[in-house]
Amino acid sequence: MSAATTYKKVEAAPVGSGFDPKFFAEIAALEQHNFWFRARNSLIVWFLGKSVKPDAQFFEIGFGTGVVLNAVAKSFPGMRLLGGELFSEALEFARKQVPMANLFICDATEISALGDYDCIGAFDVLEHIEDDHLALRNIYAALAPGGFLMATVPQHTWLWSPSDEIVFHHRRYSPGELESKLCDHGFHVVRSTSFMFFLLPLMALSRIWQRVAKPKFNVFSELRVNTLLSWVFSAVLRLEILAIKAGINFPAGGSRFVLARKPLTVANEGI
């Protein structure tokens, strides 16, 4: 099924959609070397390899500049890649990174595909959607029976700060909140874990400082990290990801990763 017939397209993001598309150019440059994006990609690629076949059809909602799709393409060259994004300005960046992917404009709350996809990814997207229930309902319908949803979201309401406001988050998820919403829409939660566990104390201090000191802040502030700190944080996150791969689920962390499955007629197996 083609993107043109599967999705209601939009020519531009609506007013108040929560993001200024002029930011894509700088974000594309920063996220290539940012420790957090690299760690998140490592986690996504590992879970994807454990969940679906190498030639599966993978659709990412809100692909941004294509940093995740690029990592998936390098790890699984035979995978059929699609991406939907609200902002047309993002397409030029993503197409340079993943020219083999079918990329198009769509709204996550207006997906109308039925049973098409083996896996759908929503990586730090759901918190930007006011009606995340509608998005999850549409994602469920778009997945093939036995298909997977992989999602990452910012976690812990007590971490709310100007960092969230400036990127137009509607929420930070409480522990168990996303899992409960997924179950409400028929998903079976296969795996759920926090990440950024070891760096959570530093993140908490940073957020407290933002609320108290009220520094001049912009959307790029948390993406700009000096080389030494980036190396240290990367090393810490590599250890954390090794622990997650070994089966440890962390109870707290700046982000949460959830793998959920649309049921088959047979019992699902955990990872």
HUQUIWO-V523759 format. One record per backbone hydrogen bond with DSSP energy under -0.5 kcal/mol. CO is the residue of the C=O (numbers start at 1). NH is the residue of the N-H. E is the energy in kcal/mol with one decimal. If there is no record, write none. Layout:
((CO:NH:E) (CO:NH:E))
This chain:
((2:6:-1.8) (3:7:-1.8) (6:112:-0.8) (7:9:-0.8) (8:107:-0.6) (14:17:-1.6) (19:21:-0.7) (20:23:-2.2) (21:24:-1.5) (23:27:-2.4) (24:28:-2.7) (25:29:-1.2) (26:30:-2.3) (27:31:-2.8) (28:32:-0.6) (30:33:-1.2) (30:34:-0.7) (34:38:-1.9) (35:39:-2.2) (36:40:-2.6) (37:41:-2.5) (38:42:-2.0) (39:43:-2.0) (40:44:-2.6) (41:45:-2.8) (42:46:-1.9) (43:47:-2.3) (44:48:-2.6) (45:49:-2.3) (46:50:-1.4) (47:51:-1.2) (48:51:-0.5) (48:52:-2.2) (53:56:-2.0) (56:58:-0.7) (56:80:-2.4) (57:118:-1.3) (57:119:-1.6) (58:82:-2.4) (59:61:-0.5) (59:121:-2.5) (60:84:-2.5) (61:123:-0.5) (63:66:-2.5) (66:70:-2.3) (67:71:-1.4) (68:72:-2.5) (69:73:-2.7) (70:74:-1.9) (71:75:-1.6) (72:76:-2.8) (76:79:-2.0) (79:81:-0.7) (80:58:-2.9) (81:102:-2.4) (82:60:-2.3) (83:104:-2.2) (84:62:-3.0) (84:63:-0.9) (85:106:-1.4) (86:88:-0.6) (87:90:-1.1) (88:91:-1.2) (88:92:-0.5) (89:93:-0.5) (90:93:-0.5) (90:94:-2.2) (91:95:-2.9) (92:96:-0.8) (93:97:-1.2) (94:98:-2.9) (98:101:-1.8) (101:103:-0.9) (102:83:-2.2) (104:85:-1.7) (107:110:-2.3) (108:111:-0.6) (110:8:-0.7) (113:115:-0.5) (117:144:-3.1) (118:148:-2.4) (119:59:-2.4) (120:150:-2.6) (121:61:-3.1) (122:124:-0.8) (122:152:-1.6) (125:128:-2.1) (126:129:-1.4) (127:170:-3.5) (127:171:-0.6) (128:130:-0.6) (130:132:-1.0) (131:135:-1.5) (132:136:-2.5) (133:137:-2.3) (134:138:-2.1) (135:139:-2.4) (136:140:-2.4) (137:141:-1.8) (138:142:-1.9) (139:143:-1.3) (140:143:-0.5) (141:115:-2.9) (142:116:-1.4) (142:117:-2.2) (144:147:-3.0) (147:262:-3.0) (148:120:-2.5) (149:260:-2.8) (150:122:-2.6) (151:258:-2.8) (152:124:-2.6) (152:125:-0.6) (153:256:-2.4) (154:173:-2.5) (156:159:-1.7) (157:160:-1.7) (161:164:-1.4) (161:165:-1.5) (162:166:-2.5) (163:167:-0.7) (164:169:-2.4) (165:168:-1.3) (173:156:-2.7) (174:177:-2.3) (174:178:-0.6) (176:180:-2.2) (177:181:-2.1) (178:182:-2.5) (179:183:-2.3) (180:184:-2.0) (181:185:-1.0) (182:185:-0.7) (182:187:-2.3) (183:186:-1.7) (186:263:-0.6) (187:189:-0.5) (188:190:-0.6) (188:261:-2.8) (191:259:-3.1) (193:257:-3.2) (194:250:-0.6) (195:255:-2.2) (196:254:-0.8) (197:200:-1.1) (199:203:-2.2) (200:204:-2.9) (201:205:-2.2) (202:206:-2.2) (203:207:-2.3) (204:208:-2.5) (205:209:-2.4) (206:210:-2.0) (207:211:-1.9) (208:212:-2.2) (209:213:-2.8) (209:214:-0.6) (210:214:-1.2) (218:221:-1.7) (220:223:-1.2) (220:224:-1.3) (223:225:-0.9) (226:230:-2.6) (227:231:-2.0) (228:232:-2.2) (229:233:-3.1) (230:234:-2.3) (231:235:-2.0) (232:236:-2.2) (233:237:-2.5) (234:238:-2.0) (235:239:-1.6) (236:240:-1.9) (237:241:-2.7) (238:242:-2.0) (239:243:-1.9) (240:244:-2.2) (241:245:-2.6) (242:246:-1.4) (243:248:-2.3) (244:247:-1.6) (248:250:-0.6) (250:194:-2.0) (254:155:-2.6) (255:195:-2.5) (256:153:-1.9) (257:193:-2.5) (258:151:-2.5) (258:260:-0.5) (259:190:-2.3) (259:191:-2.0) (260:149:-2.9) (261:188:-2.7) (261:263:-0.5) (262:146:-1.3) (266:264:-0.6))
